[in-house]
Amino acid sequence: MSTRRIAFKNARLIDPASGLDVKGGLLVENGRIADLGPRLFNDAEAGDPEIVDCRGLVLAPGLIDCRVFTGEPGSEHRETLASASEAAAAGGVTTIVTMPNTDPVIDEPSLVDFIKRRAAATAKVRVAPAAALTRKLAGEIMTEIGLLKEAGAVAFTDGDRTVANARVMRRALAYAATFDSLVIGHAEDPDLTLDAAINESEFATRLGLPGAPALAEAIIVERDIRLVELTGARYHFGQISTRAALDAIAAAKSNGLPITCGVSAHHLALNELDVGAYYTFRKVKPPLRSEADRGAMVEGVASGIIDVIVSSHEPQGADTKRQTFAAAAFGAVGLETLLPVALSLYHDGRAALPHVLAGLTAKPARLFGLAGGTLAVGAPADLLLLDPDEPFVVDEKDLHSRSRNTAFEGRKFQGRAQRTYVGGECVFSRG
C-alpha cells in the first residue's frame, strides 16, 4: 500500500456502486480514497500531492475477476500467482478470485493460508482464494467449510467440475448456508458431456468431434436451483453459456431465490464456428455454443440477469494445446482481454458503460464480500484508468501470462487499461 498522496484530475469518474458518472478529480491518501468530486483539482494545481492528469479518460474502480485458474501450487510452468497478477494488472484487474483446482487441491485451511501468504509476497494485485467444496474435487465428501472460511476462503467450489451426486450437493449447500458462505457451481452434467470436445451440433458432426449438448447445462442448473430452494444457500453459477440456463436463472431470481450467475468473456464474443479448423485455443469448458446462445449471453448481461463477467482465465502450456482437438486440454487465458470484450457491449450500443463496468466491479465485490469495487471515500484505492476507445489488435507476444493460449489472437478491440493502481500504488502503466 502506498503512503503517498496522489491527485487525479480531469477524469471522467465512473462508480457503478453509487451511480456516479461525472467529470472531476479524486484524491488518494495512504492507499485509500480520501475525496472525489466534480470540482476537485480541475481549476488549480493541488500543490502537495503527486498529480496525475487523466486527460478526460475514465477513472473507475479496479476490476474484480472472480474466476481465475492458476498453476500455483503444482503447475507453476503454466502460471504462478505472480505471473497471473502481471496479466491481471495489464488488464485493469486489481482483484482475482482464484479457483482451487491446483496440485494439491485447496481443500485445507493451511493451503488457503499458503495462497494468501504467497500472494502477499509475490502478487501485484489482490488475491482472494476460493476453496474446494468437496475433498480433492472428487464430489464425494464435502470440505470443512467453516474452518476454510475462517482461514480466508471467500467462496466454495469445485471449479470446472460438477458435483454430480445430488445428495452430496444438498448437504454441502445446507452446511454452507449455516455459515452464510457462497457456493459456486459448475453446470455441466458429467455423463452427458463425457469425452465431449465441442458443442453438440451439425458443425460438430462435420468436424467429426464428440459434442456436449446444451441440455447438459440446463439439467444441472435446474437441479441446483431446486436444491437452493430446499436449503436457502447463497449460490452462484460460475459461468453459463445457454439460453435455457439463462431462462431458468431468470425465473429463479423472479421467485426471490439467492442465485446469481456469471458469463465468460469468450462466451460473449465467440460461437462454435470460431473453432474453425480445429483451433484448440478455442477449446473451452463449457464449449463455445451456437450463435443464438451467444446472443442470449449478451442479452443476459444487458438485462442484468447475468450478474458478473469473468475471464475464466485458464492457462495451458503448448504441450497440452498443440495436440489434436479431441486430445487438447480445455482452457484459454483471458485476464488481459476481459475488459476489451466487455467493452464491446458498450461499443455495440447494447449496454451503457457504467452498466458494463458494474459487472466487473461493484457486483462481484458485493457478491464475494470484498472491500473494493467502488470509488467511495475510505475504500481501497484500487483504480483503473481506462481509455474506452483506444483501438488495438491482440498479439500473444504482448501478453503477460506465462501461457499464451488466447482465444483472441489477431482480434481487433476498442478500449483497454492505461494504468492500474492497487492500494494507491501504480502496478501497471501502458507505454
C-alpha positions in Angstrom: 0.0 0.0 0.0 1.3 3.4 -1.0 1.6 6.2 1.6 1.9 8.9 -1.0 -0.8 11.4 -1.7 -2.0 11.2 -5.3 -4.4 13.6 -7.0 -6.1 12.5 -10.2 -7.6 15.4 -12.2 -9.5 15.9 -15.4 -11.1 12.5 -15.2 -14.4 11.0 -16.0 -15.3 9.4 -12.7 -17.5 6.3 -13.0 -18.5 4.5 -9.9 -21.2 1.9 -10.7 -21.7 1.2 -7.0 -23.1 4.7 -6.3 -24.2 5.6 -9.8 -21.6 8.4 -10.0 -20.7 9.5 -13.5 -19.2 13.0 -13.5 -16.1 14.9 -14.7 -13.8 15.7 -11.8 -10.9 14.6 -9.6 -10.0 12.1 -7.0 -7.5 12.2 -4.1 -5.7 9.2 -2.7 -4.1 9.2 0.8 -2.4 6.3 2.5 -3.7 3.8 -0.1 -7.3 4.8 0.3 -9.7 7.2 -1.5 -9.8 10.4 0.6 -12.0 12.6 -1.6 -13.6 12.9 -5.0 -15.9 15.1 -6.9 -16.6 17.3 -9.9 -14.6 20.3 -8.8 -11.6 18.6 -7.2 -8.3 19.7 -8.8 -9.9 20.8 -12.0 -9.2 24.5 -11.7 -5.9 24.6 -9.8 -2.9 22.5 -9.0 -3.2 20.5 -5.9 0.2 21.5 -4.6 1.4 18.8 -2.3 0.1 15.6 -3.9 1.5 13.9 -6.9 -0.6 15.0 -9.9 -2.0 12.5 -12.5 -3.7 14.3 -15.4 -6.3 11.8 -16.7 -6.9 13.9 -19.9 -10.6 13.1 -19.8 -10.2 9.3 -19.6 -12.3 7.2 -17.4 -11.2 6.7 -13.8 -13.2 3.7 -12.3 -12.7 1.1 -9.6 -10.2 -1.6 -10.5 -11.8 -4.7 -12.0 -12.6 -7.9 -10.0 -12.2 -11.1 -11.9 -14.0 -13.8 -9.9 -13.0 -16.9 -12.0 -9.2 -17.3 -12.4 -7.3 -20.6 -12.6 -3.6 -20.6 -11.9 -0.9 -23.2 -11.8 0.4 -22.5 -8.3 0.9 -24.7 -6.5 1.8 -27.7 -8.6 1.9 -26.4 -12.2 3.9 -23.3 -12.0 5.1 -23.8 -15.6 1.6 -22.8 -16.7 1.1 -19.9 -14.4 2.2 -18.6 -11.0 0.4 -16.2 -8.8 3.0 -13.6 -9.7 2.6 -14.0 -13.5 -1.2 -14.1 -13.2 -1.0 -10.8 -11.2 1.1 -9.3 -14.0 -1.5 -10.2 -16.6 -4.3 -9.0 -14.3 -2.7 -5.6 -13.7 -2.2 -5.2 -17.5 -5.9 -5.9 -17.9 -7.0 -3.4 -15.3 -7.9 -6.2 -12.8 -7.0 -5.4 -9.2 -8.5 -8.4 -7.5 -8.6 -12.0 -8.7 -10.7 -14.8 -7.1 -8.6 -18.0 -7.7 -10.1 -21.4 -8.2 -8.9 -24.3 -6.0 -8.0 -26.6 -9.0 -4.3 -26.9 -8.2 -2.0 -29.7 -7.0 -2.6 -30.1 -4.1 -6.2 -29.0 -4.2 -7.0 -26.1 -2.0 -9.2 -28.1 0.4 -7.4 -27.5 3.8 -7.1 -24.3 5.9 -3.3 -24.5 5.7 -3.5 -24.4 1.9 -5.8 -21.3 1.9 -3.2 -19.7 4.2 -0.5 -20.7 1.8 -2.2 -19.0 -1.2 -2.8 -15.8 0.9 0.8 -15.7 2.1 2.3 -16.5 -1.3 0.1 -13.8 -3.0 1.1 -11.2 -0.4 4.8 -12.0 -1.1 4.7 -12.2 -4.9 1.5 -10.8 -6.5 0.9 -7.2 -7.7 -2.8 -7.4 -7.3 -5.1 -8.7 -4.5 -5.8 -12.4 -4.5 -8.9 -13.8 -2.9 -8.8 -17.7 -2.7 -11.8 -19.9 -3.2 -11.6 -23.3 -1.5 -12.8 -26.6 -2.7 -16.4 -27.6 -2.0 -15.5 -31.3 -1.9 -12.3 -33.0 -0.9 -9.8 -33.5 -3.7 -12.6 -32.1 -6.0 -13.9 -35.7 -6.1 -17.6 -34.8 -5.5 -17.9 -37.3 -2.7 -17.1 -35.7 0.7 -17.6 -32.1 1.5 -14.8 -30.0 2.9 -14.7 -28.2 6.3 -16.4 -25.0 5.1 -16.4 -23.3 8.5 -12.6 -23.7 9.0 -11.8 -22.8 5.4 -13.9 -19.7 5.6 -12.1 -18.8 8.9 -8.8 -19.2 7.1 -9.8 -16.7 4.4 -11.7 -18.6 1.7 -14.2 -16.2 0.0 -16.3 -19.0 -1.7 -16.5 -22.7 -2.1 -16.4 -24.5 -5.5 -15.0 -27.5 -7.3 -14.0 -25.1 -10.1 -14.7 -26.6 -13.5 -16.0 -29.9 -12.1 -19.7 -30.6 -11.3 -20.8 -32.2 -8.1 -22.8 -35.0 -9.8 -24.2 -36.5 -6.6 -27.3 -34.5 -5.7 -27.2 -35.8 -2.1 -23.6 -34.5 -1.6 -24.6 -31.2 -3.2 -27.6 -30.8 -0.9 -25.6 -31.5 2.2 -22.8 -29.1 1.1 -25.4 -26.3 0.4 -27.1 -26.9 3.7 -23.7 -26.7 5.5 -22.6 -23.6 3.6 -25.9 -21.9 4.5 -25.2 -22.2 8.2 -22.0 -20.1 7.6 -23.7 -17.8 5.0 -21.0 -18.9 2.6 -21.2 -18.6 -1.1 -21.2 -21.8 -3.2 -20.1 -21.6 -6.8 -21.4 -24.3 -9.1 -20.3 -25.6 -12.5 -23.2 -26.5 -14.7 -22.4 -29.5 -16.9 -23.8 -33.0 -16.5 -20.6 -35.1 -16.4 -22.3 -38.1 -18.0 -23.8 -36.2 -20.9 -20.5 -34.4 -21.6 -18.2 -37.4 -21.2 -15.4 -37.2 -23.7 -17.1 -34.2 -25.4 -14.8 -31.7 -27.1 -17.2 -29.2 -28.7 -20.8 -28.1 -28.7 -23.2 -30.8 -29.9 -24.5 -29.6 -33.3 -24.3 -30.2 -37.1 -20.9 -28.3 -37.0 -19.5 -30.9 -34.5 -20.7 -33.7 -36.8 -19.0 -32.1 -39.8 -15.7 -31.9 -37.8 -16.2 -35.5 -36.6 -15.9 -34.5 -32.9 -18.0 -35.7 -29.9 -20.3 -32.9 -28.7 -21.7 -31.7 -25.4 -25.4 -30.9 -25.7 -26.7 -27.6 -24.4 -29.2 -29.7 -22.3 -26.3 -30.9 -20.1 -26.0 -27.4 -18.7 -29.7 -26.8 -18.2 -30.2 -30.1 -16.3 -27.6 -29.1 -13.6 -28.9 -25.5 -13.5 -32.5 -26.8 -12.8 -31.3 -29.3 -10.3 -29.2 -26.8 -8.3 -32.0 -24.2 -8.3 -34.2 -26.8 -6.6 -31.5 -27.6 -4.1 -31.1 -23.9 -3.3 -34.9 -23.7 -2.9 -34.6 -26.6 -0.4 -31.6 -25.3 1.6 -31.6 -21.5 1.3 -27.9 -21.3 0.5 -26.3 -18.5 -1.5 -25.5 -19.9 -4.9 -23.6 -18.6 -7.9 -23.3 -20.3 -11.2 -19.7 -19.6 -12.1 -20.4 -19.3 -15.8 -23.4 -20.2 -18.1 -23.4 -20.5 -21.8 -27.0 -21.3 -23.0 -30.4 -19.6 -23.3 -32.1 -22.5 -21.4 -29.8 -21.9 -18.4 -30.4 -18.1 -18.6 -34.2 -18.5 -18.6 -34.1 -20.9 -15.7 -32.0 -18.5 -13.6 -34.2 -15.6 -14.6 -37.2 -17.5 -13.3 -35.4 -18.4 -10.0 -34.4 -14.8 -9.5 -38.0 -13.7 -10.0 -39.0 -16.1 -7.3 -36.6 -14.5 -4.9 -34.0 -17.2 -4.6 -30.4 -16.2 -3.7 -29.0 -17.1 -7.0 -26.5 -15.3 -9.2 -24.6 -16.2 -12.3 -21.6 -15.2 -14.5 -20.6 -15.5 -18.1 -17.1 -15.7 -19.5 -15.7 -13.2 -22.0 -15.2 -15.9 -24.6 -18.9 -17.0 -24.4 -19.9 -13.3 -25.0 -17.6 -12.8 -28.1 -17.3 -16.2 -29.8 -19.5 -19.0 -31.0 -18.9 -22.6 -32.0 -18.0 -21.7 -35.6 -15.0 -19.8 -34.3 -13.4 -23.2 -33.6 -12.8 -23.2 -37.3 -10.3 -25.8 -38.5 -9.7 -27.4 -35.1 -8.3 -24.3 -33.4 -7.5 -25.7 -29.9 -7.0 -22.4 -28.2 -10.8 -22.0 -28.5 -11.5 -25.4 -26.8 -13.0 -24.2 -23.5 -15.3 -25.6 -20.9 -18.3 -25.4 -21.3 -17.7 -25.3 -25.1 -18.4 -22.3 -27.3 -22.1 -22.5 -28.2 -24.4 -21.6 -31.1 -24.8 -18.0 -32.2 -28.3 -18.0 -30.7 -26.8 -18.9 -27.3 -24.0 -16.4 -27.6 -26.6 -13.7 -28.4 -28.6 -14.8 -25.3 -25.5 -14.2 -23.1 -25.2 -10.7 -24.5 -28.9 -10.1 -23.7 -28.4 -11.5 -20.2 -25.6 -9.0 -19.4 -27.6 -6.1 -20.9 -30.7 -7.0 -18.9 -28.8 -7.6 -15.7 -29.9 -11.3 -15.3 -26.2 -12.2 -15.7 -24.5 -10.5 -12.7 -20.8 -10.7 -13.5 -18.5 -11.1 -16.4 -15.4 -13.2 -15.9 -12.3 -14.1 -17.8 -12.4 -17.8 -16.9 -8.6 -17.5 -17.2 -7.1 -21.0 -17.6 -3.5 -21.1 -18.8 -2.3 -24.2 -20.6 1.1 -25.0 -21.9 2.0 -25.6 -25.6 2.4 -29.3 -24.8 -1.3 -29.6 -23.8 -2.7 -27.3 -26.5 -0.6 -28.3 -29.6 -2.4 -31.6 -30.0 -5.4 -33.0 -31.9 -8.6 -31.2 -30.9 -10.1 -34.1 -29.0 -6.9 -34.6 -27.0 -6.1 -31.0 -26.3 -6.7 -29.5 -22.8 -9.6 -27.2 -22.2 -9.0 -23.5 -21.4 -7.9 -20.1 -22.6 -6.1 -17.2 -21.0 -8.3 -14.1 -20.6 -7.2 -11.7 -17.9 -5.9 -9.2 -20.4 -8.9 -9.5 -22.8 -11.7 -9.5 -20.2 -12.1 -5.7 -20.3 -11.9 -5.2 -24.1 -14.5 -8.0 -24.7 -16.9 -6.5 -22.1 -16.5 -3.0 -23.6 -17.7 -4.4 -27.0 -21.2 -4.4 -25.5 -20.8 -0.7 -24.9 -19.5 0.0 -28.3 -22.3 -2.1 -29.9 -24.8 0.0 -28.1 -26.1 -3.0 -26.1 -25.3 -1.5 -22.6 -24.1 1.8 -21.1 -20.5 2.0 -19.9 -21.4 2.2 -16.2 -23.6 -0.9 -16.6 -20.8 -2.9 -18.2 -18.4 -1.8 -15.5 -20.8 -2.8 -12.8 -20.5 -6.4 -13.8 -16.7 -6.1 -13.4 -16.6 -4.1 -10.2 -19.5 -3.4 -7.9 -21.4 -6.6 -8.4 -18.5 -9.1 -7.9 -17.4 -7.0 -4.8 -20.8 -7.3 -3.3 -21.2 -11.0 -4.2 -17.9 -12.0 -2.6 -17.9 -9.5 0.2 -14.8 -7.7 -1.0 -13.8 -4.2 0.0 -13.0 -2.9 -3.5 -15.2 -2.3 -6.5 -16.2 1.3 -5.6 -14.9 4.8 -5.5 -16.4 5.5 -2.1 -14.4 7.7 0.3 -12.5 5.3 2.6 -12.4 2.5 0.1 -9.1 1.0 -1.0 -7.5 3.0 -3.9 -7.8 0.1 -6.3 -8.2 2.1 -9.5 -8.4 1.7 -13.3 -7.6 4.5 -15.7 -9.4 3.5 -18.9 -9.4 4.7 -22.5 -12.6 3.1 -23.7 -11.9 4.0 -27.3 -8.3 3.0 -27.9 -8.1 0.5 -30.8 -5.7 -2.4 -30.7 -5.1 -5.9 -32.0 -4.5 -8.8 -29.7 -1.0 -10.2 -30.1 0.0 -13.2 -27.9 3.6 -11.8 -27.8 2.3 -8.8 -25.8 0.5 -10.9 -23.1 2.0 -11.1 -19.6 0.7 -14.6 -18.7 3.2 -17.4 -18.7 0.9 -19.3 -21.1 -0.2 -17.7 -24.4 -3.3 -19.7 -25.2 -5.5 -16.8 -26.0 -8.8 -17.3 -27.9 -8.5 -13.8 -29.4 -5.2 -13.8 -31.3 -5.4 -11.2 -34.1 -8.8 -9.9 -32.9 -9.5 -6.2 -33.1 -10.9 -4.4 -30.0 -11.6 -0.9 -28.7 -10.7 0.1 -25.2 -8.1 -1.1 -22.6 -6.5 -0.2 -19.4 -3.9 2.7 -19.4 -2.9 2.5 -15.7 -3.8 0.2 -12.8 -3.4 1.1 -9.2 -3.6 -1.2 -6.2 -3.8 0.4 -2.8 -2.6 3.7 -4.4 0.4 2.0 -6.0 0.7 2.0 -9.7 1.2 -1.6 -10.7 0.8 -1.1 -14.5 1.3 1.8 -16.9 0.9 1.3 -20.6 3.9 2.6 -22.6 
